Amino acid sequence: MVNCKNCGAPLSLNDAYCPHCGTPNPEAQEHLKKLKQLDAKMESARQEVTAEVKKSKKGYGLLIVLAMLLFANLAVFILHSASYEIADSLRTKHMSETEVRQQLDSMLEKGEYVEMDIFMDKYSLPYSKYSDYQSIAALASYYSRIQDSMSRYLYAKDPYDDPLMKVCEYVVDYADEYKNLKKRDNSELVLYHMERLNDEAKTYMRYYLKLTDEDIAGLGDMTSSGLLILVNERMNNEK
């Protein structure tokens, strides 16, 4: 697993760009480049063998060779794509519960809540063993969706796409999740980190969505469409 050089979020080898801040991931881009080269070699080999089949009277035999060649290349392609994930998964499975908790505690201490959510989801850590972490990760998941949609909005290329609407939907969902989690019988440690995460989320909303503290406090009574109107109004006033 590699981390984004800009925001530190964990990235897989299939993430050409960070899903949280949009920063390019050089390792993934190199990986994708190699896959394209492999695709080109497969197509070249297919064309060569097909040409030989057309020339030869022993076409059936060469067709079998062609099928075997394509199968072998496909296997290489799949193994190459999966190798990173398999190796990463094996490393985590060999970690003890104590080691996993140490990693999670380290992320909490650093305030890396979104990274912790990604880590827990990636390795399907059971709720029964990590319930306290799961509560924080659940809230971080909604916050992550806000960030991801905001990145899509900032870098949107499709004029018919409206990622800002998604941002507003996720903000309202985040507010509901925060409210529900606060009602649960969570430990003081969980509540402490939830508040730290919520403070970060509010700062994000103030900066990107131009919301005031009063706006944020009233999110529970607001629809996503109503929030979209408010956000568009605030953004237009900033211009």
Secondary structure by P-SEA (a helix, b strand, c coil): cccccccccccccccccccccccccaaaaaaaaaaaaaaaaaaaaaaaaaaaaaaccaaaaaaaaaaaaaaaaaaaaaaaaaaaaaaaaaaaaaccaaaaaaaaaaaaaacaaaaaaaaaaaacccccccaaaaaaaaaaaaaaaaaaaaaaaaacccccccaaaaaaaaaaaaaaaaaaaaaccccaaaaaaaaaaaaaaaaaaaacccccaaaaaacccccaaaaaaaaaaaaaaac
